[in-house]
Amino acid sequence: MQPMITLMTDFGQADGYVAAMKGVLLSSCPEARIIDAAHDIPPGDIEAGAWVLREYARFYPEDTIHVCVVDPGVGSPREALLLELDGQVFIGPDNGLFSWVIYGASEQRIRVIDRPFDGADSPSTTFHGRDIFAWAAGVLARGSIVPGTETSDAYMLKGLQPSGSGMHIQGRIVHIDHFGNCITNLPCGMLGRFAEISWKLRCGRLRFTHHNRTYSDVAPGEALLLTGSHQMLELAVNGSPAALTYGIKCNDAVVLEQMEVDRERF
């Protein structure tokens, strides 16, 4: 079977970095099918990369190799990881980039990639994407073994899950997409616990007491709360970027709670 490899980086396309990684991969495994998942992750934004990886990886078939490089700590003591999660393989830095896919996996095996490397025993201190991660993916794609040491200590980003309980849940904005929609870490199912009472969700200047089905449920320019394709609650504006319109940023607090009697505060 033709090996399938996806690439996700913050390299952009202008500098030849992605092409260099592809050269390493194809030199090792010429029959590999390489898919560009994303190369415009904001530079060094590990949380954005972790979310984007969560959004696409699960739709690929078993044995897909996902090479992921958002690595502001390149050259530091952080480890290089090879993860097997629910039949797929992930290769990249141990900096939290794999937090969402690890969290969602039912089966996992994690290894630290060992050195030295064949033909690359002195990798660049600034380009592990080419000299370590692409190298390891190419070795694996051609059917060889990547040397590694078992570990269970992958670094995980903080605040993936909301906190609180009962009728007061504290979440945050975890991603702002290309359209300016603001995605929370509140699963849509959380609204179920408020089914018999009035509730509100607030984030900055935005207040919601109603859940919409789709963007066109409201007039152009009007804000709405809906469930995105990721099954998380999403703050949006019909036809406009909610993030820009309301000054929302990643990590801004989102609170879901029972409607209070004193409504003048909201």
N, C-alpha and C positions, 0 to 999 in steps of 0.2 A: 504494500500500500504506500502511496506517495505521502511522505511525512508532511504534516501541516504545521507551520510556525507563524505565530502572530508577533508583531512588533508594536510596542507602545513606548514612546519616549517623549521627552520634552526638548528634543533636538531641533525641531523644525526641519525644513527641507533644503535650506539654502547653503549649508556648509559642508555637505558631503559626509556627515557623520552616519546618517542612516545608510547611505550607500556603502560605506566601509563595513558596517555590520553585515549587510547583505552579502558583500564579497566574501567575508569570513564564513558565513553560513553556506554559501553555494560552493565554495572551495572544498568544504568538508563534506557536503551532501548536495551534489548538483541537482538531484531530482526533487529537492525540497520545494514545497509550495509555500511561498512567503506572502503573508497578508499584512498590509499596513493598517493596524487598528487605529492608531492616533499618534501624531508626532507634534501636536500643538498644545500639549499640556503646558500650563504656565510654568516657566522655568523654576525648577526646584520645589514645585508645589506637590509635595508627597500626598497630601490629603486628596487633592484633585485627581492625581493619578490612581490612588487607591479606589476612589469612587468609580472612575471611568472603567477600570479593570473589572470591578464588580458588575458593571452594566453589560459588558459584552462577553466575558469569558464563558459564562455558563451556557451560552448558545452554541458553542463549538463542540464537535464530536470528541469522544474519548481519544486519548493519546495525543491530542493537540498540545504543542509546546508553545507556551506564552513567554516571550522574552520581554521584560518590563524594566525600563531604565528611567527613573526619575531619581537622581542620585547626587544631591548637593554635598553629601559626605564622601564622595569618591576619593580614594586614597587614604582614608582614615581607617581605624581599626575595625569598622563595621564589617560584618561577614558577607560573603556571597552565598546565596541560598539556592537550593534546588528543592522544590516542594512538589509532592504528588498529592493532589486533592481531588477526590471523587473521580479518579481515572484520567485527570488532566495533569500536565506538568507546568510549573511556573519557575522561571529563573530570573533572578535579579538581586538587588541589595536588601540587606536586613535592616530596613529603616522604617518599617510600618507600611510600606507600599502594598503588602499582601494582607493587610488587616481584615478588610471586608471579605475577601475570598476565604481566608482561614476561618473567620467567624461563621461563615455559611456552610462550611464543609462538614459532611458527616463522616468522611474517612480522610485521614491525612497522614503523611509521612514527610518529615522535614529533614534535610541534610545540609550541612555546611560543605561547600565545594572545597576540596583539598587542593593544595599545590604540591609539586610543580605541575605545569600544564605542558602537554606535548607541543613543541614548537612555539610556546609562549611562556617560558619560565621566568621572564622578566616583563610582566605586563606594564603598560603605561600607568602611571599613577593618576592620570586624569581621564582615561578612556577605558574603564572596565567594561562598558557596553560592548566594545569591540573585542577586547583582549581576554575577557573572562566570560561574560554572559553569552555573547554570540558564539564564542569558542565552545562553551559547554553545550549549547543548544545544537550546534553542528555535530559534535561528538555523539550526542544522544540520538539525533535524527538519523545518523548513518548506522545505528544499531550497536554502538560501543557503550561502554560504561563510563560514566563520569565519576571519578573518585570523590567520596564524600564521607563525612562523619555524622551519624545520627544526632539530632538535637530536638528538643521540645521547647526551645527558648527563643522563638522568633519574636522580634519586637512588634508590639501591637500599639496602634494609635489609641489615644485616650478619648473617651467620650463618644464611642461609637453608638452606645445605647442610651436611651433616655433614662432619667432618674426620677425618683418619686414614686408614689403609689396612690391607689384610691382615686380620688377626684382632683388630684393636682400632680401633673406630670410635666417635668422640665426637660425640654429637648433643645436642639440647636439646628441652625442651617448647616448642612454638611456639604452642599454643592450648589453652585449657580451655573446653570447650563448656558449654552450658546444663545438662547433666546431671552436670557435674563430671568427665567423661572427659578424660584428659590426652593430647593428641595430640603426637606427636614429629615431628621432621623426618627420621626414618629411613624410607625407602621399604621396603615389605614385602619387596621383592625382595632386600634385603640379607641376609636370612636364608639365601638360596640359597648364599652362599659358605661358610656354616657347615654345609652339609648332611651332611658326613661326619664331623663332630666335635661334641663337646658344647660348648654355648655358654651364656652367661648375659647377661641384660640387667639393668642396675641403675639405679635412680633414687631417690635418697634412701634411705628404709628399705625400698623395694620391691626384690625380686630375682625374676627369672623365668628359668626354664630350659626353658620349654615354651610353644608358641604355640597359642592356642585359636582355634576357628572362630567362636564367637558367645558372647554374654554368658551364656546359659543352660548353657554347658558346665561351669560351676562352681556351687557352692552359693551361695545368697544370702549376701551379706556377704563373699564370697571375692574376692580380687584375681585379675586375669587380664591377659594380653597377647594382643591380637588385631589384625587388620587392619581398620581402619575403612573406611567408604565412600569416604574420600579416598585410599585406598591407602597410607596411612602407618601405622606401628606405633602402637598406642594402648594406654595403660595405663588400666584400668578396674576397677571393683568391681561385681559383680552386685547391682543394686538400690540402690546407694549412690554418692555422689559420691567418686570416688577422690581428687580434689584436696583435699577437706575431710578425708577420712578419714586421709590420709597426709601432709597438710601440703605438697602439691606446688604449685609456682607456675610461671608462665611463665618461661622461660629457665633453669629448673633443668637441670642436666646429666643426660644419659642416655648410658650407656656400653654398647655391645654388644661382647662379646669372647669369646675362647676360654675355656673353663672352666679355671681354674688348679688345680694340684695341691693347693695349700694352701687347702682349702675353708673352714677355720675362720675365715678373715677375712671370709667372706660368710655 
